[in-house]
Amino acid sequence: MPLGEPEPSRAPSAGPVPVPVPGPVPGQGLPRGGRGAEWEAAFRASSHDQRGDGRGDGPEGGHGGGHGDRPGERAGDGNDAFFKHAPAEEKPDEVRARRRRAALVSVTLVAALTLAGGILYFGPRMFGTGDGGGGTVAQVTTSITPMTPTTLTTAPPTPTPTAVTPTPVTPTPTGTPAEVEQAAVPVLGKQDGKSLKGHTKGVQTLSAVRTGDKTWLVTGGQDGRVRLWDLAGHKSLATMRGHSEEVYAVACVMMGKTPMAVSGGYDGSVRLWNLKTRKGKVLGWHGDAVYAVALTKVKGRYVAVTGDANGYLKFWDLSKRKATGKMIRAHRKPVNWLSATHIGDRAVAVSASEDETLRLWDMSSRKQYGKTYKGHTKGVYSVALAKVDGKTVVASGGKDGKIRLWDAKSGKTIGTMSGHKKIVYSLSFGTMSDRTVLLSGGTDGTIRLWDPETRKALGKPVKAHKSGVYAVGIVPMDKGVAVVSAGKDKLVRLWKSADDATGS
């Protein structure tokens, strides 16, 4: 303590003094810890003011309250030198006055140090420069790009005692979701133009073909008719008759310069149509209703495959206009849908059946390729194939209301999607906004768009038909694509697609 003589009662010591000393050594205090019975006797003989009153003004002094007479500080080494040399004659008023002065000086010193520290710390931040005890503090410049509504908060840099040329900092704004730019995501929009009317009963199937600068749509209905439409012009081109009962399946292809279509119906017949002349020919027959048809090129020749209510598949050489090979028993229950594509150089078809399974077929050997796909808990009604992220993916939909995605080679499920309340009756892959998407239609009357990579819905479902949706397609056009649906309400409808900037 800088005021007056050193007080033995305030100076701490590391331990007891090994050699007795008759009096205090100038500048050095006496030990304060551990006092035995002699300490207690001397303590009781001292005055009340020397004892302290429990508020910090006893012989141990101190600035904090409550330290004066704690018994825990009086046990120990039997050293009573503290009381032998205590100034017993000092008056209480003088002790209090001296301690008040010491407290005032201490408080003033602490306040001065705090103020000086604050000036050293905050001065450079307030004025850009400062004096750090004789050193030079570099001027800090922060370059901030003007922003609206977002407020950017940056922590001030700590000044260093050496000159530094700081690099301007351009902060990255943290915007609200509306301000963050996201990739465009395709969604289904409103109906595009008027509905296509002509069928007198529900429309079961559809397929499209590009001829010249036109896109033609072919539909088959429960009225037994195959109809041809100009898709861009929203008008009917022809009605083709041949089937005696419902037409359940149709698939289109360009053979050279001639647009052709293959159809299958409840009468068991398979027919080939020339869409230019609007004339058809019977390729052959199944023993039961034909529910599905698909086609692709096999070793340079177009081959169609059809499936029937007994679970059989039949293959047709379209160039020769006749069946090729024998019928094969693919499933023990009806074949509800077929889709065809290539995996590498291999032409394959996938069959979806009421027996809750799917099977992949080599169209050249007409044998099953790989394992049976198992996962649906009820009959499978729809199937589609596409390349997704470089791999061939199979999509299937069924009576369980689920859409399942499969690895075409391994037959393993890679994901599921849910949303439809009833049967997922039709599926179609396509490209929208430079991404592969999957379109689905169900007997709940809705059509839905999906991202097969994330397995999430894109936008909201669209109530497309008053009753069930039986067929859907994503059809390439001159500008973009046309989203097409057909249903139990006898109508064919086109839908606009839009880019939703906030995604879904």
N, C-alpha and C positions, 0 to 999 in steps of 0.2 A: 504494500500500500504506500503510495507516494506521500501521504500526509503523516507528520509526527514520527515518533519512534516506532520501530517494528513491534508488533503485538505478538507475543508468543502464542496467544490463543488462536490465531488465524493461520499461521503457517503450517501446512501439512508436512509430514515426514515419512520416509520410507520404512521406519522401524524404530525401536528403542535405542537410546544413546548408550553405547557400551561403557563409557567412563562417566562417572558422576561429575556434574559440573555445578559449581556453587551458584552460578548466575547465568542469565541468558547471554549468549554470544551475539554481539551486534550483527544485525542483518540475517539472523537465523532463528527460526521459531523452534518450539519444543514439540515433541510427538503429541498427537491428539487422540490416538486410538488406544483402546485396551487399558483400562484402569481398574485396579483391584480394590480390596477392602480399605486400604489407606486412602485411596482416592475418594471412597464413599464417606469416610470420616471427615476428611478435609472439606468435602463438598457440603456436608450438613452444617459445618461450623461457619461456612461462608455466609454472606448476606444474601437476601432475596434477589438483589440486583445482579449479584455475581452468578446466581443460579439461572437466571432467565425465567421467563414466564410462559414458555411454550410458543412464543410468537416470533422467535428468531432474534431476540435482543439479549440473550444470556451470554455466558462466558465464551461460547463458541461462535458468537456473532452470526455472520451470514446475512444474505439479503432476502432469503426466502423464508416464509412463515412456517412454523411447525417443526423446527429442527432443534430447539433449545434443550429439552430435557429427556430425549428418547432414551430409555434404559439400554437399548441395544448398543449405544455408543459409549457405555460406561463399563463394560466388562473387559478384563484383559490382563495387562502385563504388570500391574502394580506400580506404575511410575507416577509419583506425586510431586515431581518437580514443577509441574504446571502451577500448583497452588502455593508452593513455597515462594515463588517469585512473582506472584500476581500482585498488582498494585491495589491492595485492599483498601487503601485510604481514599481512592478515587470516588468522587461523588456521583450519584446516579444521574443528576442533570447533566454533568459534564460528559458522562459516557453516552447519553442519548444524543447530545449535541454533536459530539464527534462522529457518531455513527450516521447521523443525518447528513453531515457534510460529506462523509465518504460515499454515502448512497447517491447524493446529488452529483458528485464528481463522476461516479461510475455511470449513471444514467446519461449525463452530458456526453461522456466519452463514447458510449455506445451509439447515441443518436448521431454524433458527428461522423463516426465510422460508417454507419448505415447510409447517411446522406452522401458521403464521399463515394461509397460503392455504387449507389444508384446513379450518380452523375457519370461515373466511369462506364457503367453498363448501358444506360439509356441515352447518354449524350450523342454518341455516334449515330444512333438510329433516328434521333430527332433532327439532327442538323447535317448528317452526311459525313462529318469529320469530327475528330475529338483528339484529346491529348491523353494518351494512356501512360502517364508517368514518364514523359520524356520521349516515348517512342512515337513513330508516325503511323497513324491508322489510315488504311487505304479507304478512299471514297468508294462506296458501293452503289452501282447503278443497276436497277432492275428494269428490263424492258418487258412491258406487259401489253399484250395485244388487246385492244378494246373489245369488250364483250357486253352483250345485253343479256337478258335478265339475270344470268348466273353471276353470283358474287364469288370471286376467287380470293381465298385467304392463304397467304404464304408466310411462313415463319421467317423473321428477320435474320440475316446471316450474322454470325459472331465476328466482330472486327479482330484482325490479327495485327501484331506489332510490326509487321514488315509490309512494305509497299507491294500491293498485288493488283493486277489489272483483271478484274472479274469478267467472266463471259456473260453477256446478256442472256437472261433466262426468259424463254417464251413458254408460259404455262399452258398445259392442256386443259381446255375447259371441261367442266363436268356438267353436262346438260341434263335437262329433263328427258324422259323417254321420247317426247315429241320432237326434241331437238337432235336426237341421235339418229344419224342416217342409217337405215337398214336396207338390206337387199330386197328388191321387189319380189313379192310372193303372189303367185296366181290364185285367184279365187273365182268362184262362179258368180255371174252377175244376173241381170234380168233376162227375160225371154227376148230373143232376137227375131223380130218380125212376127208374122202370123203363124199359127199352127198349120201343119200340112195335113189336110183332110182328104180322105178318099176310101180308106178301109172301112168296112161296115161292121167289123168286130175288132177285138183286141189285136194290137200289133206285137207279134212275138219276137221278131228278129230284124236286124239291119246290118248292112255292110256297104262300104263306099269304094269307089274306084275313080282314078283320075284319067280322063281321056281328053287329049289336046289341052285346051285352056279351060275345060269344064270339069267340075266334080259332080259325079252322079251318085245318088244314094239309091240302094235297092232295099226294099222292105218286104217281109212276109207276114201274113196275118192269119188269124183264126177263120177268116172268110175264105181261105183257100187261094188267095190271090198273091201274086208277086207284083209289086209296083215299082216303077222307076221314076225318080225325082231329079229335077235340077236343083241342087242344093243352094247355090248362090241366088237363083231366081225365085226360090220358094214356090216352085210350081211342079205339077205332075206332068210326066212325059208319056207314060204308058202304063197300062194294066195288062199283065201277062197271065193267061189262064192255062192250067194243065193239071195241077193237083186237084184231087176230088175232095180233099178234106184239109184240115189246118196245115199251114206251112210253119214249121217250127225252127228251121235253120236255113241260113243263106250265107255264102261267102263269095267275094268278088276277086277277080284277077285280070290283069292285062296279058293276053296271049298274043304276042307280036303287037299288032296295032288294033287288035280287036278286044274290046272289053267283054268279059264273060262272067257268068255267075253260076254257082252250083247251089241247088236247093234240095231240102229234104222235108218230108211231110208225114202226117199221121197215116196216110194211105200206104206208107212203106216204100214209096218211089223216091229215086234220086234223079234229078233232072239238071241238064246243062242248058244255059240260056245264052244266046247271042244278044247282047244288049243293043247292038246297032240295028239289027233286023227285028228285034223283039220276038224272036222265035226260039222255042225250046225243044229239047230232045230227051227222052228217057235213057239214062245211062244204065239203070238196072233197079233191082228191088232187094229190100230186106224182108225178113219174115215177120217183122213187126214195125211199129211206128218209128220213124227216123227223127231223133231229137237234136242231133248235133252234126255239124260239118266244119271241117277246116282244110286248108290246102297250102302247099308250099312246093318249091322246086326240089326234086330228088334226082341227082345225077343229070342235071340239065333238062329234065322233063317235069311238067307240072303234074303233081299227084294230089288227089283229094282223099280224105279219110272221113267216113261217116260212122255214127254210132246209133244204136237202136235201143228199144225198150227192154230187150232181152240181155243187154250187156255185151253185144257183139260189135266188132269193128270190121269195116270193109274198106278196101283201098281201090282207087279208080285212076287209071291213066287217062288224063284229059286229052292228050294228043290222039290216042287211039279210040277214045270215046267208049271205053269198056273197063270192066273190073280187072284188077291185077292181083294174082295170088288168091289164097283162100281166106275166108272169113275166120277171125280169131275171137275166142271167148275172152274178153278183156275184164269183165266184172260179172258178178253173180246177180246184179241188179241193174236197172237202166243206166245207160250212159247219158248224162244230162247235158254235157257241154264238152267241146273239143277246142284246142288251140294248137297251132303249129309254128315252128321256128327252126333256127339252126343253132347248134352248140358246136362251135368250130366249123368243121366241114360236115358234120353229121346232121341230117334232117330228122327232127323229132316232133312228136305230137304228144300232148298231155290230155288224158281223159279224166273227167270228173264224174263221179257216180253216186247213185242213191245209196250205195253200200258204205258211204262215209270216207272213201279213199280216193286217191288220185294215183295214176300210173303214167310213166313216161315210156314212149314207144319209139324204137328205131324204125323210121318209115321205109328204109331200104330193105332191111331184113324182116320187118314186120314182127319183131320180137320185143319183149319188155326190156327196157334199158334202165338199169339201176333198181333201187328198192322201191317198194310201195310207200306212198306218202300217207302217213296216218297221223291224225290230230283232231279232225272235225268229229263232233259228237253226234251229228245228224247228217242227212244226205247233203252232198256237195252239188251245187247247181250251176256254178260259173267258174271259169278259169281264164287266165290271160298270161302271156309271156312277154318279157322285155329284158333289156340290158339295164342294170342298175349298178352304178359305180363299177362298171367294167365286168360285172358278173351276170350270168343269165339267172333271172329270178322268176319264179312261178307265183302268181297270186291266185287264190281260190276263195270263193264265198259260198256259204251254205245256209241250210235251214236253221242252224244254230245262231245265225245273226253275226257270225264272226268272219272277218277277212284274215286269212293266214298267208304269210309270205314264206316261201321255201327256197332253199338252195337247190337249183335244178340238178346238179350233179350228185350231191349227197342225199337229197331227199329230206334234209333236216329243216325243221321250222326255224326261221330266223326272226320271226316277229308276228304279232297279231294286232289287229285294229278292230275296234268296236264302235258302234254308233247306230247302225240300223236296228229297228225294233222287230223286223220280221226277216223273211228270207232275202239274202243277198243274191239276186237273180241274174245280175249281169256285171261284167268288169271289162275295162278297156284301159290299156296303157297309152300314153301319148307324151308329147313334148309341149310345154307351155312356159313362156318366159325363160327359155333356155334350160329348163330342168325337166327331168322325167317325173310325171305325175300319174296317179291312178284314179280313174273315175269309176264309181260304183253306183248301181241302181238297185232298189229293193222293192219288195211288195208292200212296204210301208208308204210308197208313193214318193220317196225322196231320192235325189241324186246327191252324191257327196264326192268331194275331191280330197285326195290324200297325197302326202309326201312319202314315197316308199322307203326313202333313206332314213328319215327320222321317225317314220311310222306314226305321224300325227296328222290330224285333219287340217286342211287348208281352207280357212274361212268357214262359213256356216252352211249347213245343209239347205238345199232348195227343194221346196215342195213342187215337184215337176208335173205330177199327174194326180187326178182326183183319186184314182185307184192305184193298183200296183204299177211299178216300172218294170218292163220285161226286157228291155234292151237299151244299151248305152254305147256311145262311140266318141272318140276324139279324132276328128277328120281333118287332115291337112288341107288348107285352102291357099289361094293366091296370097292372101295376107293373113298370117296367123293360122288359127285352127277354128273349126266349128265343133262345138259340144252338142251332141245330138242325143235325144232320148225318145223312147217309144213306149206306149203303155196299154193297159187294159181299156182305157177310155177312147181307143180307136185313133188317137192322135200321135203325130210325130212333131217334136218341138226342137227348136234350136235355141241355144243359150249363149249369151255374151260372156266373155271372160274378162276379168279386170285384174290389175296389179294393186295389191293392198300394201302400201308402204310400211305399215306397222307390223306386218306379218300376222301370225295367228298362233 
